[in-house]
Amino acid sequence: LCSVSLSGENVYVDLVDGKYFQGRGQDTHAYRHALEKGHYVWMNVLDSKVYCIPDGYEVVDKSLEDIKYNLTPNFDEEEIEHMSTKVQYAKALDGTDYIPGCIGLNNIKNSDYQNVIVQCLCTVIPLRNFLLAYQPPKERKPDPVLSTLAELFRKMYNPRNFKGLVSPHEFYQAIGKATSKKFYAKQQDPVAFFSWLMGYLHRKLKSREGSSMIHDVFQGEVQVKLCSATDEARVTESKEKTLLLTLQLPDEPLFKDNLDFIPQVPLFNLLEKFNGEKPFETIAKGGESREIRRYSLRRIPPYIVFIVKRFRNNNFFIEKNPTIVTFPMKGLDLRDYIHPDCQPANPETKYDLVANVCHDGKPEKGTYKVQVFHHPTSQWFEIHDLRVSQVLPQMVVLTESYVQVYQRQDVKTDGEFGKFEMPIPEISTEVETGVAAEIEMAPEDLAEAGIIIG
């Protein structure tokens, strides 16, 4: 964007001081800045052509190739295919070492919640490869969120960066504009941002059949058994598409043995929510009656996202549950939580952890950081905005996990994964009259149930 007019059209960057201005003809902001400061070499941010302002001729020089590449880095198919196996180390101009793809992001106005989601998406190999190879269509105006996200991914994986960090300001501005500044200049929930971003990308990428890269990677299916709390014999079943699964933490103990006591719970205890038998009692719409729901999995996606419900609003302030969830980092088996009729359609049920978002500090003033698994080096790194440090796997399980991304074990290093075409049996139970309206849950109710409709 032009730093004066805030317009994104016909923008040039001053190669002397790095400022952005619009136009290069007379009476433009770039022309006036060039005359005032004596800065005459400018680059167009779209086509990477370099011009001399105010003279107006194009500058062709081999010494500018590195600058052009850093403005719009690109990767060929072979580089993208080996991105998860080839170990790369790079060095910035100031001598600092960094690893392409495992690089710090600037925190712009409390944007750490966006940074951790972007770092998580970097571990999703099919989506990462798609964005690295993405080229916006030339026949129509490119979508700002999708194009800036793809550009951000390419800069994060660029081995020729001038600095050992990347600033996501263009993506941040595109998000602010697309959401009417809901996710802009203030701390927000990364789960809400992830849900919005996945829904937005799905709408922009979906084909005529209704499928998209987002649904191919993240979408699963959950079976919901619903009955009234006063009449459990009358059960209706429904199925819902899901992009993430919410796990309920047990309440923090009221009386503690000592002040340093921190409760712990295994992940398998939380996953019992999806065993098809554990009841969850909720208040129906209007508050007139209570309902009991039971959940089980019908189809599990290549990448499954768990949300540990750690925050709760008690009408006065936001409470944070400090319970530590202990979880396996490799070989998490979800077979016991899949509906028996659907197990043949899900032959691969084992998952490995690839990203773990945790929250530090108080509920409203804390910060988010992420631990990611770097596939080429098979090492774990903790990324907190600009700070990137190697971390032991044993330390990952001791954090206050909030968002976890698990990768199915049949996902290959080039992003290919098994697509099981075996049909899932349809639900045979008929929905009785008067109950169908209760099953059509509102989006906020689905979020409470751990179901996000794509």
ABEGO torsion letter per residue (X at the ends): XBAAAGBABGBBBBAAAGBBBBEABBGBAAAAAAAAAGBABBBBAAAGBBBBOAAGBBBBBAAAAAAAAAABBBBBAAAAAAAAABBBBBBBAAGBBBBBGBBBBBBBGGAAAAAAAAAAAAABAAAAAAAAABBBBAABBBBAAAAAAAAAAAAAABAABABABBBAAAAAAAAAAAAGGABBGBBBBAAAAAAAAAAAAAAAABBAAGBBAAAAAABBBBBBBBBBAABAABBBBBBBBBABBBBBBBBBBABBABAABBBBBBAAAAAAAAAGABBBBBBBBGGABBBBBBBBBABBBABBBBBBBABBBAGABBBBBABBBBBBABGBBAAAABBAAAAAABABABBBBABBBBBBEBAAABBBBBBBBBAAAGBBBBBBEABBBBBBAAAAAABBBABBBBBBAABBAAGBBBBBABBBBBBABBBBBGAAAAABBBAAAAAAAGBBBX
